[in-house]
Amino acid sequence: MKHPFHLKAVWNGGRNSEGTIDAGGLKTVISIPKEMGGPGTGTNPDEMLLGAAATCYLITLAAMLERSDITPDELTLESEATVDVTNNVFTYERIVHRPRIVLPHDASESDLDKAERLAHKAEASCMISRAVAGNVTMETRPVIVTNGADRNRSDLH
């Protein structure tokens, strides 16, 4: 089964102007970021690609944890993208996801191990990650902790 998605865009002027996009639940102003010599209003393709990769990863991870009967007390994500600009050539180089999975205080070592494995596996399973594979380096650096305890998996690796 195929699921079409649609976006309408309007651009008002030249390179340093701004426009709008409307994709159902996403309606926003767009422009080139200030860091790249644009007006920096609204969002931009770099943020949107990072947003797509991050939300896809987070939803995929949540679904994998649920299927594995792991219910985190907290699941958060910080993601960062790196774009290289050399000789006026823009290259989206890398996305790093840093999920933080807080498990209940009585979580077993097995649950901690499984959550860490799933944090890495979710990256390879995410549709957006697969779409950019070979063009953008994807990396996952999970932090797995238990609620109210000092056990922190990220310190072990």
N, C-alpha and C positions, 0 to 999 in steps of 0.2 A: 504494500500500500504506500502510495506517495502522498506527502503532505506539502502543498505549496505554501510559501510565505511571500508576502508582497510588501513592497516599500515604495512610497512616492517621495520624490525629492524635488526641491526647487532651489536654484542657485541664483543669487542676485548680483551679478557683476563678474569681476575678474578674480584673480588669485586671492587677493586680500579682502574679499567681500565675505559675506556669510549667506547661509541658506537654511533650509529646514528639511527635516525628514519626518515622515509619518509611516510607521510600520505597525499600526494597531496599538499595542500597548506602549510603544516607544514613539513619542512625539517630542522633538527637540530642535534647537538651533544648532547648526554645525558651522565650523570654520577651521582654518589651519591654526594649530596651537601657537602661542606667543614664542615658545622656545624654538620654533621653526620659522619665525619671521611673519607669522600671521596675526590676526586680531585677537585670537584666543577667546572668542565668545562661544558659548554653548559647549558642545563636545566635538570630538574629531575622530577620524578613522582609527588612530592609534589607541585611544581610550575605548572605542567601541569594540575593536578586536580583542583587547585585553578583557573587556567586560564579557564578551561572548565566551572567551576561553575560560574565564573564572567562573561564570555562572554554570556553564556546562560541566566543568570539573566538580563544582560543589554539589550540584544536583545528582551527578553520577555517583559521587562518593556517598552521599546520603542514602541513595537507593541501594548501593552495595552493602553499606553498614546494616540497613534494615533487613535485607535478604539474609544477612549473616547473623541475625538476632542480636545485633549490638545496638543499644540505644544510648547514644552519648548524652551526657548532661548538657553539653555545649559543643557546638560545631561552628567554627568561624574560619575565615580565610582572608589572608592578605596575599595579593598577587602583584607582581612587578614586571613591567615590560622594558626592554632595552631596544631603542631604535638608533641605528648608526647613520650619520649623515656624513658622507665623504664625497667630495667633488660634486656636490648637489645631487648625489644618488642616495635615496632614502631606503634603508634596509631594516626591516623588522627582524631583529636577530634572535631575541630570547624572551621567554616568559617563564618566570619562576613562581610557583604556587607554594604558599606556606600555610597549609591547613593546621588548625589547632583543634585536636579532638580531646575533649575532657570526658573521661569515662567515670561511672560511679565509683565511689571510694572502695567498694568491694570487688572491683573488676579483677579477674584472674590474669595471670601472666599470659595465658593463652589468648584472652581477649585483647590484651595490649599488643601482642604479636600480630594477631589477625587484623586489628585496626591499622597497624602500620603497613602491613602488606596491602590492604585494601586502599590505603592512601596513595600508594604507588601505582597500584593496578588501575585505579580510577582514571589516571592520566591517559593510559593507553586505551581505555574504553570510551573516553569522551569523544563525541562526534566532531567537535571543533578541533581538538588536538589531532585527530586523524586527518582532518581536512588540511591542516597546515604542516603536517609531518613532512620532513625533508626540506622545508623552507624556513621554519622557525624552530630553534632549539627549545624543547620543553623540559622543565625540571621541577621536581617536587621535593620539598624539604619539610616533612611533617613533624609536628610536635604532638606527642601522645602523652597525656598526663591523666592521673586519677584525681577526682575531686577531693580536696581536703588532705591530700597526701603529698609526699615529696618525691614520689616516683615519677621520673621524667624520662621517657624513652629517648628523646633527642640527645640527652647527655651520654647515651651509651654508644652512639655511632659517630 
